[in-house]
Amino acid sequence: MDNMYSITGSMLLYNNRAETVQKTIRCFLNTELSIKLYIVDNSGDDKKHIIPKDERIEYIFNGKNVGFGAGHNIAIKKSLNKSNYHLILNPDIFFKNGVLEKLHAFMEANNEVGLAMPRICYFDGSNQYLCKLLPTPLDLILRRLNSSILKVLLKSRLNRYELKFTGYDKIMDVPHLSGCFMFIRNEVFKKIGIFDENFFIYLEDVDLSRRIHRYYRTVYYPEAIVYHEHERGSYKNCRLLKHHIVSAIRYFNKWGWFFDDERSNVNKKIISQLSIKKIASR
């Protein structure tokens, strides 16, 4: 059976501001492509009243917070045989008309790409550094340190981890792309699986990106641009910080703490490729 839609998308709600959610929905629906949006609500109270009435939207109320990956998995399972591509979309992402078309055209022209992420910016147009190497425990610890002295001393390591030396101005292969906007070829899920629900929230995007990167290119595509509020909740909320720590432990238990040959090989290869590209562009 032919797929019904060019793109399906899933957006996860958990007590989000109505006006922010509605703005993101309008951005997604503003396209001539054939699309379907699954809105999965993890809130305790039904939020259907804030969702615009549109035949392209399907609202799913869980009645409880099942987690980021588990929530999106509900929509992914529905989309598997209905579209060529699925978009994981945060409810605080905004973009202009044409972004979905650019990503769709890029994926259509590059069958080896399993996952693409656009350039993600703050509202002032500056980059959010959401392309990363596969993390070591030290990388995650350093990003959370409040000590300005240590951050200065270890700045080069953090810059390398976040690939800042690339300038974020060219298409590049990246093993870890942010879960706030993941444009995924649907066949990928059939090969590598969906989100690992052992991660309630945080690092599920690292885990998924890594599994996709084993078999497909995972690509940063800056010719499409989106804007993200990016609240970094675990830096402000102790409960979210606890979830972040638990997910980090589960991630390293799964993939390896200090001895992870795949991580070492992937990171060395990516750094080598990007360094050569950087030199060639000068």
HELIX and SHEET records of a PDB file:
HELIX    1   1 ALA A   18  LEU A   29  1                                  12    
HELIX    2   2 LYS A   48  ILE A   50  5                                   3    
HELIX    3   3 PHE A   68  SER A   79  1                                  12    
HELIX    4   4 VAL A   99  ALA A  109  1                                  11    
HELIX    5   5 PRO A  137  ARG A  144  1                                   8    
HELIX    6   6 SER A  148  LEU A  153  1                                   6    
HELIX    7   7 LYS A  155  TYR A  161  1                                   7    
HELIX    8   8 LYS A  164  THR A  166  5                                   3    
HELIX    9   9 GLU A  187  ILE A  192  1                                   6    
HELIX   10  10 GLU A  204  HIS A  213  1                                  10    
HELIX   11  11 GLY A  233  TYR A  235  5                                   3    
HELIX   12  12 CYS A  238  TRP A  255  1                                  18    
HELIX   13  13 ASP A  261  ALA A  280  1                                  20    
SHEET    1   A 8 ILE A  57  PHE A  61  0                                        
SHEET    2   A 8 ILE A  35  ASP A  41  1                                        
SHEET    3   A 8 TYR A   5  LEU A  13  1                                        
SHEET    4   A 8 SER A  83  LEU A  89  1                                        
SHEET    5   A 8 PHE A 181  ARG A 185 -1                                        
SHEET    6   A 8 VAL A 113  CYS A 121 -1                                        
SHEET    7   A 8 ARG A 217  HIS A 228  1                                        
SHEET    8   A 8 ILE A  93  PHE A  94 -1                                        
SHEET    1   B 8 ILE A  57  PHE A  61  0                                        
SHEET    2   B 8 ILE A  35  ASP A  41  1                                        
SHEET    3   B 8 TYR A   5  LEU A  13  1                                        
SHEET    4   B 8 SER A  83  LEU A  89  1                                        
SHEET    5   B 8 PHE A 181  ARG A 185 -1                                        
SHEET    6   B 8 VAL A 113  CYS A 121 -1                                        
SHEET    7   B 8 ARG A 217  HIS A 228  1                                        
SHEET    8   B 8 MET A 172  ASP A 173 -1                                        
SHEET    1   C 2 CYS A 131  LYS A 132  0                                        
SHEET    2   C 2 HIS A 176  LEU A 177 -1                                        
END                                                                             
